[in-house]
Amino acid sequence: MEARLTDFPPENYEGDEGNTEDVKIAVVTFAFNNAEIIHNLKKRGLFIAAEKYDKLEKLNEKMVDRLHNSLDLLD
């Protein structure tokens, strides 16, 4: 993975030549079985965009409760 990322063209964030240093990956986190969290985060974003703060508050409470009380969700 480091070699493939290093081979990408520079993004010119550091001048005309860009960053030419090799890419080094420090941590890789694999996540799975988090469909419920992703679904709720999308729903949360829609509530914020629509300014439905009463529904947002209920969803936030539900998410906090699930995260605090569900070992399966965090396992």
Biopython code that builds the backbone (N, CA, C, O; Angstrom):
import numpy as np
from Bio.PDB.StructureBuilder import StructureBuilder

atoms = [
    (1, "MET", "N", (0.815, -1.169, 0.000)),
    (1, "MET", "CA", (0.000, 0.000, 0.000)),
    (1, "MET", "C", (0.875, 1.255, 0.000)),
    (1, "MET", "O", (0.583, 2.219, -0.707)),
    (2, "GLU", "N", (1.936, 1.240, 0.785)),
    (2, "GLU", "CA", (2.838, 2.401, 0.830)),
    (2, "GLU", "C", (3.428, 2.685, -0.549)),
    (2, "GLU", "O", (3.516, 3.841, -0.962)),
    (3, "ALA", "N", (3.836, 1.623, -1.267)),
    (3, "ALA", "CA", (4.431, 1.800, -2.589)),
    (3, "ALA", "C", (3.425, 2.405, -3.562)),
    (3, "ALA", "O", (3.772, 3.292, -4.342)),
    (4, "ARG", "N", (2.188, 1.932, -3.521)),
    (4, "ARG", "CA", (1.161, 2.467, -4.431)),
    (4, "ARG", "C", (0.885, 3.936, -4.129)),
    (4, "ARG", "O", (0.743, 4.739, -5.051)),
    (5, "LEU", "N", (0.809, 4.294, -2.859)),
    (5, "LEU", "CA", (0.553, 5.696, -2.503)),
    (5, "LEU", "C", (1.740, 6.586, -2.856)),
    (5, "LEU", "O", (1.553, 7.729, -3.275)),
    (6, "THR", "N", (2.943, 6.079, -2.693)),
    (6, "THR", "CA", (4.135, 6.846, -3.044)),
    (6, "THR", "C", (4.190, 7.105, -4.545)),
    (6, "THR", "O", (4.681, 8.146, -4.980)),
    (7, "ASP", "N", (3.687, 6.163, -5.334)),
    (7, "ASP", "CA", (3.723, 6.302, -6.788)),
    (7, "ASP", "C", (2.742, 7.328, -7.343)),
    (7, "ASP", "O", (2.881, 7.743, -8.493)),
    (8, "PHE", "N", (1.759, 7.745, -6.557)),
    (8, "PHE", "CA", (0.836, 8.769, -7.028)),
    (8, "PHE", "C", (1.592, 10.060, -7.316)),
    (8, "PHE", "O", (2.588, 10.353, -6.655)),
    (9, "PRO", "N", (1.124, 10.847, -8.308)),
    (9, "PRO", "CA", (1.811, 12.117, -8.589)),
    (9, "PRO", "C", (1.680, 13.074, -7.410)),
    (9, "PRO", "O", (0.690, 13.021, -6.680)),
    (10, "PRO", "N", (2.664, 13.948, -7.213)),
    (10, "PRO", "CA", (2.604, 14.915, -6.113)),
    (10, "PRO", "C", (1.389, 15.826, -6.246)),
    (10, "PRO", "O", (0.947, 16.118, -7.357)),
    (11, "GLU", "N", (0.863, 16.263, -5.138)),
    (11, "GLU", "CA", (-0.317, 17.123, -5.118)),
    (11, "GLU", "C", (0.032, 18.607, -5.068)),
    (11, "GLU", "O", (-0.860, 19.452, -4.996)),
    (12, "ASN", "N", (1.308, 18.923, -5.104)),
    (12, "ASN", "CA", (1.783, 20.311, -5.092)),
    (12, "ASN", "C", (1.362, 21.080, -3.842)),
    (12, "ASN", "O", (1.157, 22.293, -3.893)),
    (13, "TYR", "N", (1.236, 20.378, -2.732)),
    (13, "TYR", "CA", (0.917, 21.048, -1.482)),
    (13, "TYR", "C", (2.128, 21.806, -0.945)),
    (13, "TYR", "O", (1.984, 22.734, -0.148)),
    (14, "GLU", "N", (3.307, 21.411, -1.382)),
    (14, "GLU", "CA", (4.518, 21.988, -0.823)),
    (14, "GLU", "C", (5.345, 22.651, -1.915)),
    (14, "GLU", "O", (6.559, 22.458, -1.990)),
    (15, "GLY", "N", (4.683, 23.432, -2.758)),
    (15, "GLY", "CA", (5.395, 24.123, -3.817)),
    (15, "GLY", "C", (5.224, 23.426, -5.150)),
    (15, "GLY", "O", (4.419, 22.504, -5.278)),
    (16, "ASP", "N", (5.986, 23.868, -6.149)),
    (16, "ASP", "CA", (5.857, 23.352, -7.507)),
    (16, "ASP", "C", (6.236, 21.881, -7.622)),
    (16, "ASP", "O", (5.678, 21.161, -8.450)),
    (17, "GLU", "N", (7.165, 21.433, -6.810)),
    (17, "GLU", "CA", (7.632, 20.055, -6.910)),
    (17, "GLU", "C", (6.751, 19.086, -6.116)),
    (17, "GLU", "O", (6.813, 17.876, -6.335)),
    (18, "GLY", "N", (5.957, 19.592, -5.223)),
    (18, "GLY", "CA", (5.120, 18.730, -4.397)),
    (18, "GLY", "C", (5.939, 17.963, -3.381)),
    (18, "GLY", "O", (7.146, 18.172, -3.258)),
    (19, "ASN", "N", (5.294, 17.093, -2.668)),
    (19, "ASN", "CA", (5.956, 16.278, -1.666)),
    (19, "ASN", "C", (6.479, 15.016, -2.347)),
    (19, "ASN", "O", (5.695, 14.211, -2.850)),
    (20, "THR", "N", (7.781, 14.845, -2.363)),
    (20, "THR", "CA", (8.375, 13.689, -3.050)),
    (20, "THR", "C", (8.867, 12.619, -2.084)),
    (20, "THR", "O", (9.530, 11.670, -2.501)),
    (21, "GLU", "N", (8.549, 12.761, -0.792)),
    (21, "GLU", "CA", (8.971, 11.762, 0.183)),
    (21, "GLU", "C", (8.090, 10.519, 0.070)),
    (21, "GLU", "O", (6.932, 10.599, -0.340)),
    (22, "ASP", "N", (8.656, 9.373, 0.440)),
    (22, "ASP", "CA", (7.890, 8.133, 0.440)),
    (22, "ASP", "C", (6.763, 8.218, 1.464)),
    (22, "ASP", "O", (6.917, 8.831, 2.521)),
    (23, "VAL", "N", (5.648, 7.607, 1.145)),
    (23, "VAL", "CA", (4.511, 7.548, 2.056)),
    (23, "VAL", "C", (4.761, 6.424, 3.050)),
    (23, "VAL", "O", (5.149, 5.323, 2.660)),
    (24, "LYS", "N", (4.542, 6.695, 4.322)),
    (24, "LYS", "CA", (4.662, 5.684, 5.380)),
    (24, "LYS", "C", (3.329, 5.604, 6.109)),
    (24, "LYS", "O", (2.782, 6.627, 6.522)),
    (25, "ILE", "N", (2.812, 4.405, 6.268)),
    (25, "ILE", "CA", (1.538, 4.193, 6.950)),
    (25, "ILE", "C", (1.828, 3.764, 8.377)),
    (25, "ILE", "O", (2.550, 2.795, 8.608)),
    (26, "ALA", "N", (1.257, 4.495, 9.341)),
    (26, "ALA", "CA", (1.518, 4.200, 10.744)),
    (26, "ALA", "C", (0.487, 3.245, 11.330)),
    (26, "ALA", "O", (0.842, 2.354, 12.102)),
    (27, "VAL", "N", (-0.785, 3.417, 10.973)),
    (27, "VAL", "CA", (-1.840, 2.608, 11.566)),
    (27, "VAL", "C", (-2.876, 2.291, 10.497)),
    (27, "VAL", "O", (-3.239, 3.150, 9.693)),
    (28, "VAL", "N", (-3.339, 1.068, 10.497)),
    (28, "VAL", "CA", (-4.435, 0.667, 9.629)),
    (28, "VAL", "C", (-5.528, 0.100, 10.529)),
    (28, "VAL", "O", (-5.271, -0.793, 11.337)),
    (29, "THR", "N", (-6.743, 0.617, 10.388)),
    (29, "THR", "CA", (-7.873, 0.138, 11.173)),
    (29, "THR", "C", (-8.900, -0.455, 10.228)),
    (29, "THR", "O", (-9.373, 0.217, 9.311)),
    (30, "PHE", "N", (-9.238, -1.691, 10.447)),
    (30, "PHE", "CA", (-10.268, -2.342, 9.657)),
    (30, "PHE", "C", (-11.566, -2.285, 10.443)),
    (30, "PHE", "O", (-11.616, -2.689, 11.605)),
    (31, "ALA", "N", (-12.603, -1.788, 9.811)),
    (31, "ALA", "CA", (-13.907, -1.700, 10.461)),
    (31, "ALA", "C", (-14.919, -2.509, 9.659)),
    (31, "ALA", "O", (-14.864, -2.561, 8.430)),
    (32, "PHE", "N", (-15.819, -3.121, 10.360)),
    (32, "PHE", "CA", (-16.867, -3.879, 9.704)),
    (32, "PHE", "C", (-18.058, -3.943, 10.629)),
    (32, "PHE", "O", (-17.966, -3.615, 11.812)),
    (33, "ASN", "N", (-19.179, -4.370, 10.077)),
    (33, "ASN", "CA", (-20.393, -4.526, 10.858)),
    (33, "ASN", "C", (-20.790, -3.237, 11.565)),
    (33, "ASN", "O", (-21.223, -3.261, 12.717)),
    (34, "ASN", "N", (-20.641, -2.113, 10.872)),
    (34, "ASN", "CA", (-21.011, -0.834, 11.458)),
    (34, "ASN", "C", (-22.107, -0.144, 10.643)),
    (34, "ASN", "O", (-22.184, 1.085, 10.613)),
    (35, "ALA", "N", (-22.949, -0.937, 9.987)),
    (35, "ALA", "CA", (-24.019, -0.384, 9.151)),
    (35, "ALA", "C", (-24.979, 0.469, 9.971)),
    (35, "ALA", "O", (-25.453, 1.502, 9.497)),
    (36, "GLU", "N", (-25.265, 0.045, 11.193)),
    (36, "GLU", "CA", (-26.190, 0.815, 12.035)),
    (36, "GLU", "C", (-25.635, 2.206, 12.327)),
    (36, "GLU", "O", (-26.365, 3.194, 12.257)),
    (37, "ILE", "N", (-24.358, 2.283, 12.651)),
    (37, "ILE", "CA", (-23.739, 3.578, 12.949)),
    (37, "ILE", "C", (-23.742, 4.465, 11.707)),
    (37, "ILE", "O", (-24.080, 5.645, 11.791)),
    (38, "ILE", "N", (-23.371, 3.909, 10.565)),
    (38, "ILE", "CA", (-23.339, 4.686, 9.326)),
    (38, "ILE", "C", (-24.742, 5.179, 8.972)),
    (38, "ILE", "O", (-24.919, 6.339, 8.600)),
    (39, "HIS", "N", (-25.734, 4.300, 9.087)),
    (39, "HIS", "CA", (-27.118, 4.679, 8.799)),
    (39, "HIS", "C", (-27.555, 5.848, 9.686)),
    (39, "HIS", "O", (-28.134, 6.821, 9.203)),
    (40, "ASN", "N", (-27.273, 5.742, 10.985)),
    (40, "ASN", "CA", (-27.672, 6.803, 11.915)),
    (40, "ASN", "C", (-26.922, 8.112, 11.656)),
    (40, "ASN", "O", (-27.493, 9.190, 11.822)),
    (41, "LEU", "N", (-25.666, 8.032, 11.258)),
    (41, "LEU", "CA", (-24.919, 9.256, 10.957)),
    (41, "LEU", "C", (-25.474, 9.952, 9.710)),
    (41, "LEU", "O", (-25.550, 11.180, 9.658)),
    (42, "LYS", "N", (-25.859, 9.162, 8.714)),
    (42, "LYS", "CA", (-26.483, 9.748, 7.516)),
    (42, "LYS", "C", (-27.812, 10.411, 7.875)),
    (42, "LYS", "O", (-28.105, 11.528, 7.447)),
    (43, "LYS", "N", (-28.601, 9.701, 8.664)),
    (43, "LYS", "CA", (-29.888, 10.232, 9.103)),
    (43, "LYS", "C", (-29.684, 11.522, 9.906)),
    (43, "LYS", "O", (-30.431, 12.488, 9.748)),
    (44, "ARG", "N", (-28.682, 11.522, 10.752)),
    (44, "ARG", "CA", (-28.355, 12.695, 11.572)),
    (44, "ARG", "C", (-28.028, 13.900, 10.688)),
    (44, "ARG", "O", (-28.470, 15.020, 10.946)),
    (45, "GLY", "N", (-27.242, 13.640, 9.636)),
    (45, "GLY", "CA", (-26.898, 14.720, 8.705)),
    (45, "GLY", "C", (-28.119, 15.291, 8.008)),
    (45, "GLY", "O", (-28.211, 16.503, 7.812)),
    (46, "LEU", "N", (-29.066, 14.427, 7.629)),
    (46, "LEU", "CA", (-30.303, 14.897, 6.999)),
    (46, "LEU", "C", (-31.122, 15.743, 7.966)),
    (46, "LEU", "O", (-31.697, 16.756, 7.566)),
    (47, "PHE", "N", (-31.183, 15.341, 9.231)),
    (47, "PHE", "CA", (-31.914, 16.124, 10.222)),
    (47, "PHE", "C", (-31.278, 17.494, 10.421)),
    (47, "PHE", "O", (-31.986, 18.492, 10.560)),
    (48, "ILE", "N", (-29.961, 17.548, 10.437)),
    (48, "ILE", "CA", (-29.268, 18.831, 10.591)),
    (48, "ILE", "C", (-29.545, 19.718, 9.380)),
    (48, "ILE", "O", (-29.842, 20.903, 9.529)),
    (49, "ALA", "N", (-29.446, 19.142, 8.184)),
    (49, "ALA", "CA", (-29.673, 19.919, 6.962)),
    (49, "ALA", "C", (-31.100, 20.453, 6.898)),
    (49, "ALA", "O", (-31.328, 21.562, 6.416)),
    (50, "ALA", "N", (-32.059, 19.669, 7.383)),
    (50, "ALA", "CA", (-33.461, 20.072, 7.341)),
    (50, "ALA", "C", (-33.875, 20.875, 8.575)),
    (50, "ALA", "O", (-35.029, 21.286, 8.701)),
    (51, "GLU", "N", (-32.924, 21.092, 9.481)),
    (51, "GLU", "CA", (-33.156, 21.827, 10.729)),
    (51, "GLU", "C", (-34.258, 21.193, 11.569)),
    (51, "GLU", "O", (-35.067, 21.892, 12.178)),
    (52, "LYS", "N", (-34.281, 19.870, 11.596)),
    (52, "LYS", "CA", (-35.247, 19.128, 12.418)),
    (52, "LYS", "C", (-34.561, 18.743, 13.724)),
    (52, "LYS", "O", (-34.194, 17.589, 13.944)),
    (53, "TYR", "N", (-34.402, 19.744, 14.577)),
    (53, "TYR", "CA", (-33.599, 19.569, 15.780)),
    (53, "TYR", "C", (-34.269, 18.682, 16.825)),
    (53, "TYR", "O", (-33.579, 18.074, 17.644)),
    (54, "ASP", "N", (-35.602, 18.594, 16.815)),
    (54, "ASP", "CA", (-36.273, 17.697, 17.756)),
    (54, "ASP", "C", (-35.962, 16.236, 17.410)),
    (54, "ASP", "O", (-35.694, 15.426, 18.297)),
    (55, "LYS", "N", (-35.999, 15.907, 16.110)),
    (55, "LYS", "CA", (-35.655, 14.553, 15.671)),
    (55, "LYS", "C", (-34.162, 14.283, 15.872)),
    (55, "LYS", "O", (-33.769, 13.168, 16.214)),
    (56, "LEU", "N", (-33.339, 15.301, 15.659)),
    (56, "LEU", "CA", (-31.895, 15.175, 15.861)),
    (56, "LEU", "C", (-31.594, 14.823, 17.311)),
    (56, "LEU", "O", (-30.767, 13.952, 17.583)),
    (57, "GLU", "N", (-32.257, 15.492, 18.234)),
    (57, "GLU", "CA", (-32.017, 15.231, 19.660)),
    (57, "GLU", "C", (-32.399, 13.799, 20.027)),
    (57, "GLU", "O", (-31.678, 13.132, 20.770)),
    (58, "LYS", "N", (-33.534, 13.325, 19.505)),
    (58, "LYS", "CA", (-33.957, 11.941, 19.786)),
    (58, "LYS", "C", (-32.960, 10.938, 19.207)),
    (58, "LYS", "O", (-32.622, 9.947, 19.854)),
    (59, "LEU", "N", (-32.494, 11.201, 17.989)),
    (59, "LEU", "CA", (-31.523, 10.296, 17.370)),
    (59, "LEU", "C", (-30.203, 10.309, 18.135)),
    (59, "LEU", "O", (-29.594, 9.258, 18.333)),
    (60, "ASN", "N", (-29.755, 11.486, 18.566)),
    (60, "ASN", "CA", (-28.524, 11.571, 19.355)),
    (60, "ASN", "C", (-28.643, 10.746, 20.632)),
    (60, "ASN", "O", (-27.718, 10.024, 21.005)),
    (61, "GLU", "N", (-29.797, 10.861, 21.302)),
    (61, "GLU", "CA", (-30.016, 10.095, 22.532)),
    (61, "GLU", "C", (-29.983, 8.590, 22.240)),
    (61, "GLU", "O", (-29.395, 7.818, 22.997)),
    (62, "LYS", "N", (-30.614, 8.185, 21.143)),
    (62, "LYS", "CA", (-30.621, 6.772, 20.760)),
    (62, "LYS", "C", (-29.199, 6.280, 20.477)),
    (62, "LYS", "O", (-28.816, 5.193, 20.909)),
    (63, "MET", "N", (-28.416, 7.090, 19.747)),
    (63, "MET", "CA", (-27.048, 6.692, 19.406)),
    (63, "MET", "C", (-26.188, 6.583, 20.660)),
    (63, "MET", "O", (-25.428, 5.626, 20.805)),
    (64, "VAL", "N", (-26.298, 7.542, 21.558)),
    (64, "VAL", "CA", (-25.512, 7.508, 22.797)),
    (64, "VAL", "C", (-25.888, 6.284, 23.616)),
    (64, "VAL", "O", (-25.020, 5.586, 24.139)),
    (65, "ASP", "N", (-27.193, 6.025, 23.725)),
    (65, "ASP", "CA", (-27.648, 4.853, 24.480)),
    (65, "ASP", "C", (-27.112, 3.560, 23.877)),
    (65, "ASP", "O", (-26.626, 2.694, 24.604)),
    (66, "ARG", "N", (-27.195, 3.421, 22.549)),
    (66, "ARG", "CA", (-26.694, 2.215, 21.884)),
    (66, "ARG", "C", (-25.188, 2.063, 22.074)),
    (66, "ARG", "O", (-24.704, 0.958, 22.320)),
    (67, "LEU", "N", (-24.450, 3.154, 21.963)),
    (67, "LEU", "CA", (-22.994, 3.068, 22.109)),
    (67, "LEU", "C", (-22.578, 2.738, 23.535)),
    (67, "LEU", "O", (-21.581, 2.048, 23.749)),
    (68, "HIS", "N", (-23.333, 3.224, 24.505)),
    (68, "HIS", "CA", (-22.986, 2.965, 25.899)),
    (68, "HIS", "C", (-23.418, 1.587, 26.373)),
    (68, "HIS", "O", (-22.805, 1.020, 27.278)),
    (69, "ASN", "N", (-24.474, 1.043, 25.766)),
    (69, "ASN", "CA", (-25.076, -0.172, 26.300)),
    (69, "ASN", "C", (-25.009, -1.397, 25.406)),
    (69, "ASN", "O", (-25.527, -2.451, 25.775)),
    (70, "SER", "N", (-24.385, -1.289, 24.240)),
    (70, "SER", "CA", (-24.351, -2.426, 23.330)),
    (70, "SER", "C", (-22.922, -2.891, 23.094)),
    (70, "SER", "O", (-22.163, -2.267, 22.353)),
    (71, "LEU", "N", (-22.573, -3.988, 23.731)),
    (71, "LEU", "CA", (-21.244, -4.546, 23.510)),
    (71, "LEU", "C", (-21.115, -5.103, 22.101)),
    (71, "LEU", "O", (-20.029, -5.069, 21.522)),
    (72, "ASP", "N", (-22.214, -5.618, 21.534)),
    (72, "ASP", "CA", (-22.191, -6.145, 20.175)),
    (72, "ASP", "C", (-21.861, -5.058, 19.167)),
    (72, "ASP", "O", (-21.134, -5.298, 18.203)),
    (73, "LEU", "N", (-22.391, -3.866, 19.386)),
    (73, "LEU", "CA", (-22.153, -2.756, 18.458)),
    (73, "LEU", "C", (-20.685, -2.332, 18.454)),
    (73, "LEU", "O", (-20.150, -1.947, 17.414)),
    (74, "LEU", "N", (-20.044, -2.403, 19.603)),
    (74, "LEU", "CA", (-18.658, -1.957, 19.711)),
    (74, "LEU", "C", (-17.637, -3.076, 19.557)),
    (74, "LEU", "O", (-16.439, -2.814, 19.455)),
    (75, "ASP", "N", (-18.102, -4.316, 19.539)),
    (75, "ASP", "CA", (-17.179, -5.442, 19.478)),
    (75, "ASP", "C", (-16.525, -5.539, 18.117)),
    (75, "ASP", "O", (-15.713, -6.435, 17.885)),
]
sb = StructureBuilder()
sb.init_structure("model")
sb.init_model(0)
sb.init_chain("A")
sb.init_seg("    ")
for serial, (resi, resn, name, xyz) in enumerate(atoms, 1):
    if name == "N":
        sb.init_residue(resn, " ", resi, " ")
    sb.init_atom(name, np.array(xyz, "f"), 0.0, 1.0, " ", f" {name:<3s}", serial, name[0])
structure = sb.get_structure()
